[in-house]
Amino acid sequence: MKNATNYKIINLLKYSFILVLLGIIFNSCQDNDLEMKQNFPFDIKVMPIPSKIKEGEIVEIRIILETAGNFSETKYSIRYFQFEGNGKLQRYSDEPYLPNDEYILPEKQFRLYYTSQSSESHQFSIWIKDSFGNEKRIDFEFDSTK
């Protein structure tokens, strides 16, 4: 009789434990949305560039966007504004960028080409933004040489 009572108590504890465990599992899995981080901050690395430029000269600006993570659907865009001097900025053989117009960047590593169109010093800023609204600014300044 004592063995039967112990057996019933052990079965009761076993089934109670299984029910509690199932309750915990089902309650923790009730949200079907798997949270995946998509918004990764980025840094901009620029290779060294000359500090002086003369009229008609082209300066290559090599840029790398570095991110802490990699979400494949993140898109990057670029725009620029020239404060001083006269010149044009373009990517590879694309048409020159218009100031303050936004252009999509197809990759995270690219080259820009700045062509001086005046004999004065040049100052301009480039803004790079991702599809989550994170934005970084880089300033460039070239003294003129004759």
C-alpha positions as CSV (number, residue, x, y, z in Angstrom):
1,M,0.0,0.0,0.0
2,K,2.9,2.3,0.9
3,N,4.5,1.6,-2.5
4,A,1.3,2.4,-4.4
5,T,1.0,5.7,-2.5
6,N,4.6,6.6,-3.3
7,Y,4.1,5.6,-6.9
8,K,1.1,7.9,-7.2
9,I,2.9,10.8,-5.6
10,I,5.9,10.4,-7.9
11,N,3.6,10.2,-11.0
12,L,1.7,13.3,-9.8
13,L,5.0,15.2,-9.3
14,K,6.3,14.0,-12.7
15,Y,3.1,15.1,-14.6
16,S,3.0,18.4,-12.7
17,F,6.6,19.1,-13.7
18,I,5.8,18.3,-17.3
19,L,2.8,20.6,-17.3
20,V,4.8,23.5,-15.7
21,L,7.6,22.9,-18.3
22,L,5.1,22.9,-21.2
23,G,3.5,26.1,-19.8
24,I,6.8,27.9,-19.7
25,I,7.7,26.8,-23.2
26,F,4.3,27.8,-24.7
27,N,4.3,31.2,-22.9
28,S,7.8,32.0,-24.0
29,C,7.0,31.2,-27.7
30,Q,3.8,33.1,-28.0
31,D,5.4,36.0,-30.0
32,N,5.8,34.9,-33.6
33,D,8.0,37.9,-34.5
34,L,11.7,37.0,-34.2
35,E,13.5,40.1,-33.3
36,M,16.5,40.7,-35.5
37,K,18.8,43.6,-35.3
38,Q,18.8,45.5,-38.5
39,N,20.0,49.0,-37.5
40,F,23.8,48.8,-37.3
41,P,25.8,52.0,-36.8
42,F,28.5,52.6,-39.4
43,D,31.9,54.4,-39.5
44,I,33.5,56.0,-42.5
45,K,37.1,55.3,-43.3
46,V,38.9,57.6,-45.9
47,M,42.3,56.9,-47.3
48,P,44.7,59.8,-47.1
49,I,44.3,62.5,-49.7
50,P,46.5,65.5,-50.7
51,S,45.9,68.8,-49.0
52,K,46.6,70.9,-52.1
53,I,44.9,71.0,-55.5
54,K,45.3,73.1,-58.6
55,E,42.7,74.0,-61.2
56,G,41.8,71.1,-63.4
57,E,43.4,68.5,-61.1
58,I,41.5,65.4,-60.1
59,V,41.7,64.0,-56.5
60,E,40.7,60.4,-55.8
61,I,38.9,59.9,-52.5
62,R,38.7,56.2,-51.4
63,I,35.9,55.5,-48.9
64,I,35.0,52.4,-46.9
65,L,31.8,52.1,-44.9
66,E,32.4,49.9,-41.9
67,T,29.5,48.4,-39.9
68,A,29.3,46.4,-36.7
69,G,26.9,44.0,-38.4
70,N,25.7,43.2,-41.8
71,F,22.0,43.5,-42.7
72,S,21.8,42.8,-46.4
73,E,18.8,45.2,-47.0
74,T,20.5,48.3,-45.6
75,K,20.9,50.9,-48.3
76,Y,23.3,53.8,-48.2
77,S,23.1,57.2,-49.9
78,I,25.4,60.1,-50.4
79,R,25.0,63.8,-50.9
80,Y,27.5,66.7,-50.8
81,F,27.6,70.5,-50.4
82,Q,30.4,72.8,-51.5
83,F,31.1,75.7,-49.2
84,E,34.1,77.3,-51.0
85,G,35.7,77.0,-54.4
86,N,34.2,75.5,-57.5
87,G,34.5,71.8,-58.5
88,K,32.6,68.7,-59.3
89,L,32.3,65.4,-57.4
90,Q,31.5,62.1,-59.0
91,R,31.7,58.4,-58.5
92,Y,33.7,56.5,-61.1
93,S,32.5,57.5,-64.5
94,D,29.0,58.5,-63.3
95,E,27.6,62.0,-64.0
96,P,28.8,64.6,-61.5
97,Y,26.8,64.9,-58.3
98,L,24.5,67.9,-57.9
99,P,24.9,69.7,-54.5
100,N,22.4,68.5,-51.9
101,D,20.9,65.8,-54.2
102,E,20.9,62.3,-52.7
103,Y,22.4,59.4,-54.6
104,I,22.3,55.7,-53.8
105,L,25.6,54.0,-53.1
106,P,25.6,50.5,-54.6
107,E,28.5,49.2,-52.4
108,K,30.2,49.9,-49.1
109,Q,33.6,50.5,-50.7
110,F,33.9,53.0,-53.5
111,R,35.9,55.9,-55.0
112,L,34.9,59.5,-55.5
113,Y,36.7,61.9,-57.8
114,Y,36.8,65.6,-57.1
115,T,37.8,67.8,-60.0
116,S,38.9,71.4,-59.2
117,Q,37.3,74.0,-61.5
118,S,38.8,77.1,-59.9
119,S,42.2,78.4,-58.7
120,E,40.9,79.1,-55.2
121,S,40.8,76.9,-52.1
122,H,38.0,74.3,-51.9
123,Q,35.8,73.2,-49.0
124,F,33.0,70.7,-49.2
125,S,31.2,68.2,-47.0
126,I,29.9,64.7,-47.8
127,W,27.0,63.2,-45.9
128,I,26.4,59.4,-46.0
129,K,23.1,58.1,-44.7
130,D,21.8,54.6,-44.2
131,S,18.2,53.5,-44.7
132,F,17.6,53.7,-40.9
133,G,18.4,57.4,-40.8
134,N,21.9,57.1,-39.3
135,E,24.0,59.9,-41.0
136,K,27.7,60.7,-40.9
137,R,29.5,63.8,-42.3
138,I,33.0,64.1,-43.6
139,D,34.6,67.5,-44.4
140,F,37.2,68.0,-47.1
141,E,39.5,71.0,-47.6
142,F,42.0,71.6,-50.3
143,D,44.3,74.6,-50.5
144,S,45.0,76.0,-54.0
145,T,48.3,75.7,-55.8
146,K,49.3,77.5,-58.9
